[in-house]
Amino acid sequence: MESIEILKQFNSCYVNIQAIAQDENWLLLIADKKIDPEAATHLADVLHYLSEAMGCVEEIVEIKFNQESES
């Protein structure tokens, strides 16, 4: 898998997970304490670490793009 494809997959995952974090049903589960309140923290952690991983891959994609532009 090319680095740009990896970045696109990460981005897709990030968008999907962010949608869950903002979903009314998810928020109600937390508010009604039907699930462990720590679940919201864990989901936020997933988003954070996923964005960190995306940043690392973005650097590789950018370097590769710049190298290809110079050729």
Secondary structure as UniProt FT lines:
FT   HELIX           3..22
FT   HELIX           24..31
FT   TURN            32..33
FT   HELIX           38..70
//
